[in-house]
């Protein structure tokens, strides 16, 4: 068996959970529709946005949000000034209905509504304090821009640069579904021979590498960096994700080949933390299409073909696979990952190799092997952070 509860448990271990701080977002707990309506009326009366945090009692990232993010002084001050904040249990009777009505995609999920009750943004999954603050500020700042342009759009009078500004503000506000719909409308009206600056700032987030506009868009990366500024890497990530999703849905390995060839030249080494942009698309494609045998064969063949015994590459591949969600994890894949980490160790002993071997053995409920690997990792500790991590995982493993 694979230990299914390891992921949330290690999530909490790796992040750590310090004691609560004095600052705190002022949440009201909602358990029914009448209470929800009362909070909506308060938001309307005070002309504030309504922030709804949907959690589950078993959700480890939700607990980390409660103890680390909503207690952050900057987050707490900003949210208490700018929002009416409520929370509800997505597993309760009312919560299940609310989750269904709002197409909940996971825990935690955060929904933001205008004072008039319109859903204008959603944030899915654990979000660090600084990133949450940026997201909330973007929502508020761009909400006013959307309000300015919306009447003109609804009357059919919004065109060109103003239409582009409206789409960009909608995206930055966090209403991704509406922004994608607007961008599709915008792209249908575009001319194919050249791209203006505002064309680039709109379409950059909705392309795939097989889009007819891609060659024109991607031919001048310096211009893209200039037009997109800090959003350049976000646009690259969106292209990656859009293309990967399309490839998985269509079962199109050719798109993965395109992705592997097209994006790496557009990214400088200091612009991404991704381990290997040429390899990662194949790992994720095989994994998310459920082709586990092909995935293992790909990694083995790639490593066997490397005459330099690149254990850093093999470790990166194995770690990426272990870090993916558990949807397609199998005992065979976990055991293969353990073999890969062991092969890395045979070539060079390293803290990371032993640590991931320990995690993988823990997944497989191989308690003795797991503790041995963690102990070996401890012998290679080089900094305080590694020691704290080992202390936590060993403490957790010993308590099981």
C-alpha positions in Angstrom: 0.0 0.0 0.0 1.0 3.7 -0.4 0.6 5.8 2.6 -2.0 8.3 1.4 -1.8 10.7 4.3 1.9 11.4 3.9 1.5 14.3 1.5 -0.6 16.6 3.8 1.5 15.5 6.8 4.8 16.3 5.1 3.3 19.5 3.8 2.8 20.6 7.4 6.2 19.4 8.4 8.1 21.1 5.7 6.3 24.4 6.2 6.3 24.3 9.9 3.6 25.7 12.1 4.7 28.3 14.6 2.5 29.7 17.3 -0.2 32.1 16.3 0.6 35.8 16.2 -1.4 38.5 17.7 -2.6 39.8 14.3 -5.5 37.9 12.9 -8.0 38.3 10.1 -11.4 38.9 11.6 -13.5 36.0 10.2 -17.2 35.3 10.8 -18.1 31.6 10.6 -21.1 31.0 8.3 -23.1 27.8 8.6 -26.2 28.5 6.6 -27.8 30.5 3.8 -29.4 33.1 6.1 -26.1 33.9 7.8 -24.5 34.2 4.3 -27.2 36.6 3.1 -26.7 38.7 6.2 -23.0 39.0 5.5 -23.7 39.9 1.8 -26.0 42.7 3.0 -23.3 44.0 5.3 -20.8 44.0 2.5 -23.2 45.9 0.3 -24.1 48.4 3.0 -20.4 49.1 3.8 -19.4 48.9 0.1 -16.7 46.4 0.8 -15.6 43.3 -1.1 -16.7 39.9 0.5 -13.9 37.4 1.1 -15.1 33.8 1.5 -12.6 31.1 2.7 -13.9 27.5 2.1 -12.0 25.0 4.2 -12.2 21.4 5.4 -11.2 20.1 8.8 -8.9 17.4 7.4 -7.1 19.9 5.0 -3.5 20.4 6.2 -2.9 23.4 3.9 -6.0 25.0 5.3 -4.6 24.8 8.8 -1.3 26.3 7.7 -3.3 29.2 6.1 -5.1 29.7 9.5 -1.9 29.6 11.5 0.6 31.3 9.2 -1.1 33.4 6.6 -4.2 34.8 8.2 -2.1 35.8 11.2 0.4 37.7 9.1 0.2 41.4 10.3 0.2 42.9 6.8 -2.4 40.4 5.5 -4.6 40.8 8.6 -4.5 44.6 8.6 -5.2 44.8 4.8 -8.1 42.3 4.9 -9.7 43.8 8.0 -9.7 47.2 6.3 -10.8 46.2 2.8 -13.0 43.1 3.2 -15.8 41.5 5.0 -14.2 38.1 5.7 -16.2 34.9 6.3 -15.3 31.2 6.3 -17.3 28.1 6.0 -16.7 24.3 6.2 -17.0 22.9 2.7 -17.8 19.5 4.2 -20.9 20.7 6.1 -24.4 20.4 4.6 -24.5 24.0 3.6 -20.8 23.9 2.6 -21.4 21.1 0.2 -24.2 23.0 -1.5 -22.0 26.2 -1.6 -19.1 24.2 -3.1 -21.4 22.7 -5.8 -22.9 26.1 -6.6 -19.5 27.7 -7.0 -17.7 24.8 -8.6 -15.2 24.3 -5.8 -11.9 22.9 -7.2 -10.0 22.1 -4.0 -9.2 23.1 -0.5 -8.6 25.8 0.5 -10.6 27.9 -1.9 -11.1 31.6 -1.6 -13.8 33.5 -3.4 -14.1 37.3 -3.6 -17.3 39.0 -4.4 -18.1 42.6 -5.3 -20.4 44.6 -2.9 -23.2 43.8 -5.3 -22.6 40.0 -4.9 -20.8 39.3 -8.2 -18.0 36.7 -8.1 -15.0 38.6 -9.3 -12.0 36.5 -8.3 -11.1 33.1 -6.8 -7.8 31.8 -5.3 -7.3 28.0 -5.2 -4.9 26.2 -2.9 -2.4 27.2 -0.2 -1.2 30.7 -0.8 1.7 32.3 1.1 1.1 35.6 2.9 3.0 37.8 0.5 1.4 36.2 -2.6 -2.1 36.5 -1.1 -1.5 40.1 -0.3 -0.4 40.8 -3.9 -3.4 38.9 -5.2 -5.9 40.8 -3.0 -4.4 44.2 -3.9 -4.6 43.3 -7.6 -8.2 42.4 -7.1 -9.1 45.7 -5.5 -7.0 47.9 -7.8 -8.3 46.3 -11.0 -11.9 46.0 -9.9 -12.2 49.8 -10.3 -10.8 49.6 -13.8 -13.2 46.9 -14.8 -16.1 48.9 -13.4 -15.0 51.8 -15.5 -15.0 49.9 -18.8 -17.8 47.4 -18.2 -20.7 49.6 -19.3 -18.9 50.5 -22.5 -18.2 46.8 -23.2 -21.8 45.8 -22.5 -23.0 48.4 -25.0 -20.6 47.2 -27.7 -18.5 50.3 -27.7 -15.3 49.0 -26.2 -12.6 48.5 -28.8 -8.8 48.4 -29.4 -6.6 49.6 -26.6 -9.4 50.2 -24.2 -10.7 46.6 -24.8 -7.2 45.4 -24.1 -7.0 47.3 -20.8 -10.4 45.9 -19.8 -9.2 42.3 -20.4 -5.9 42.8 -18.6 -7.7 44.3 -15.6 -10.2 41.4 -15.6 -7.3 38.9 -15.6 -5.3 40.8 -12.9 -8.4 41.1 -10.8 -8.5 37.3 -10.7 -11.6 36.6 -12.8 -9.7 34.2 -15.1 -12.8 32.6 -16.7 -14.2 35.9 -17.8 -10.7 37.1 -18.9 -10.3 34.1 -21.1 -13.7 34.6 -22.7 -12.9 38.2 -23.4 -9.4 37.4 -24.7 -11.0 34.8 -27.1 -13.3 37.5 -28.4 -10.4 40.0 -28.8 -8.2 37.4 -30.6 -10.9 36.7 -33.1 -10.8 40.3 -34.2 -7.0 40.6 -34.4 -5.0 41.0 -37.6 -2.5 38.2 -38.2 0.3 40.2 -39.8 1.6 42.1 -36.8 1.2 42.4 -33.0 0.8 45.7 -31.2 2.0 46.1 -27.6 -1.5 45.7 -26.2 -2.1 42.7 -28.5 0.9 41.1 -26.8 -0.3 42.0 -23.3 -3.6 40.3 -24.0 -2.8 37.1 -25.9 0.4 36.3 -23.9 -1.6 34.3 -21.3 -3.9 32.3 -23.7 -1.6 30.8 -26.3 -0.3 27.3 -26.9 2.8 26.5 -28.9 0.6 25.2 -31.8 -1.4 28.4 -32.0 -1.1 30.0 -35.5 0.0 33.3 -33.7 2.8 31.6 -31.8 5.6 32.0 -34.4 4.8 35.8 -34.6 4.4 36.1 -30.9 7.6 34.2 -29.9 10.1 35.5 -32.5 11.3 38.5 -30.5 11.7 37.6 -26.8 13.3 40.9 -25.9 10.2 42.7 -27.1 8.1 40.3 -25.1 10.1 41.1 -22.0 9.8 44.8 -22.6 6.0 44.7 -23.2 5.2 42.2 -20.4 7.7 43.4 -17.8 7.3 41.4 -14.5 4.5 39.3 -16.2 6.9 37.8 -18.7 7.6 34.6 -16.8 3.9 34.3 -15.8 3.1 34.4 -19.6 5.7 31.7 -20.2 4.2 29.6 -17.4 0.7 30.0 -18.8 1.9 28.9 -22.3 3.5 25.9 -20.7 0.3 25.0 -18.7 -2.0 25.7 -21.6 0.0 23.5 -24.0 0.5 20.7 -21.4 -3.3 20.6 -20.7 -4.1 20.5 -24.4 -1.6 17.7 -25.0 -2.9 15.6 -22.2 -6.5 16.1 -23.2 -5.8 15.2 -26.8 -3.2 12.5 -26.1 -0.9 14.5 -28.4 2.8 13.7 -27.7 3.7 16.0 -30.7 2.6 19.0 -28.6 5.0 17.9 -25.8 7.8 17.8 -28.3 6.9 21.3 -29.5 6.7 22.5 -25.9 10.1 21.0 -25.0 11.7 22.7 -28.0 10.0 26.1 -28.1 10.1 27.3 -24.5 13.6 26.6 -23.1 15.3 29.1 -25.5 12.9 31.8 -24.3 13.9 31.4 -20.6 17.2 32.5 -19.1 18.8 30.4 -16.3 18.0 33.0 -13.6 14.4 33.3 -14.7 13.0 29.9 -13.5 13.4 27.5 -10.7 12.2 24.6 -13.0 14.8 21.8 -13.0 14.7 20.9 -16.8 12.2 22.5 -19.1 13.2 20.1 -21.9 12.5 17.0 -19.8 9.7 18.1 -17.5 6.9 18.2 -20.2 7.5 14.5 -21.0 7.4 13.5 -17.3 4.2 15.4 -16.7 2.6 14.2 -20.0 3.2 10.5 -19.3 2.2 10.9 -15.7 -1.1 12.7 -16.3 -2.1 10.5 -19.2 -1.6 7.5 -16.9 1.2 6.0 -19.0 3.3 5.0 -16.0 5.3 2.3 -17.8 6.2 4.8 -20.5 7.2 7.3 -17.8 9.5 4.9 -16.1 11.0 3.8 -19.4 11.6 7.4 -20.4 13.6 8.2 -17.3 15.6 4.9 -17.5 16.4 5.4 -21.2 17.4 9.0 -20.7 19.7 8.2 -17.8 21.2 5.1 -19.5 22.0 7.2 -22.5 23.9 9.7 -20.4 27.6 8.7 -20.4 28.4 11.1 -17.6 26.1 9.4 -15.1 24.3 12.6 -14.4 22.9 11.8 -11.0 21.7 15.4 -10.5 19.4 14.9 -13.6 18.1 11.6 -12.3 17.5 13.0 -8.8 15.6 15.9 -10.4 13.4 13.6 -12.5 12.6 11.3 -9.5 11.9 14.2 -7.2 9.6 15.8 -9.8 7.6 12.6 -10.0 7.3 12.2 -6.2 6.2 15.8 -5.9 3.3 15.4 -8.3 -0.1 14.8 -6.9 -1.1 11.3 -6.0 -3.7 10.7 -8.7 -1.5 8.3 -10.7 1.0 7.2 -8.0 1.4 3.4 -7.9 3.4 1.1 -5.8 5.5 0.2 -8.9 6.3 3.9 -9.6 7.2 4.5 -5.9 9.5 1.5 -5.9 11.1 2.7 -9.1 11.6 6.1 -7.6 13.3 4.5 -4.6 15.6 2.7 -7.1 16.4 6.0 -8.8 17.3 7.8 -5.5 19.4 4.8 -4.5 21.2 5.0 -7.9 22.0 8.7 -7.2 23.4 7.8 -3.8 25.6 5.1 -5.3 27.2 7.8 -7.5 27.4 10.5 -4.8 26.0 10.7 -1.3 23.9 13.9 -0.8 21.4 15.1 1.8 18.6 15.6 -0.8 19.1 12.1 -2.2 18.7 10.4 1.2 15.9 12.7 2.2 13.8 11.9 -0.8 14.6 8.2 -0.5 13.3 8.4 3.1 10.1 10.1 1.9 9.6 7.5 -0.8 10.1 4.6 1.6 7.6 6.3 4.0 5.1 6.4 1.2 5.6 2.7 0.7 5.3 2.0 4.5 8.8 0.7 4.7 9.4 2.1 8.1 12.9 0.8 8.8 14.3 1.8 5.4 12.7 5.2 5.7 14.3 5.9 9.1 17.6 4.7 7.9 17.5 7.0 4.9 16.5 10.0 7.1 19.4 9.1 9.5 21.8 9.0 6.6 20.5 12.4 5.5 21.1 13.7 9.0 24.8 12.7 8.7 25.1 15.0 5.7 23.3 18.0 7.1 25.1 21.3 6.2 22.8 23.9 7.6 20.2 24.7 10.3 17.3 24.4 7.9 18.2 20.8 6.9 18.6 19.8 10.6 15.2 21.3 11.5 13.7 19.4 8.6 15.3 16.1 9.7 14.2 16.6 13.3 10.6 17.1 12.2 10.4 14.2 9.8 12.1 11.8 12.2 9.8 13.0 15.0 6.8 12.4 12.8 8.0 9.0 11.6 8.8 7.9 15.1 5.2 8.8 16.2 3.6 6.6 13.6 
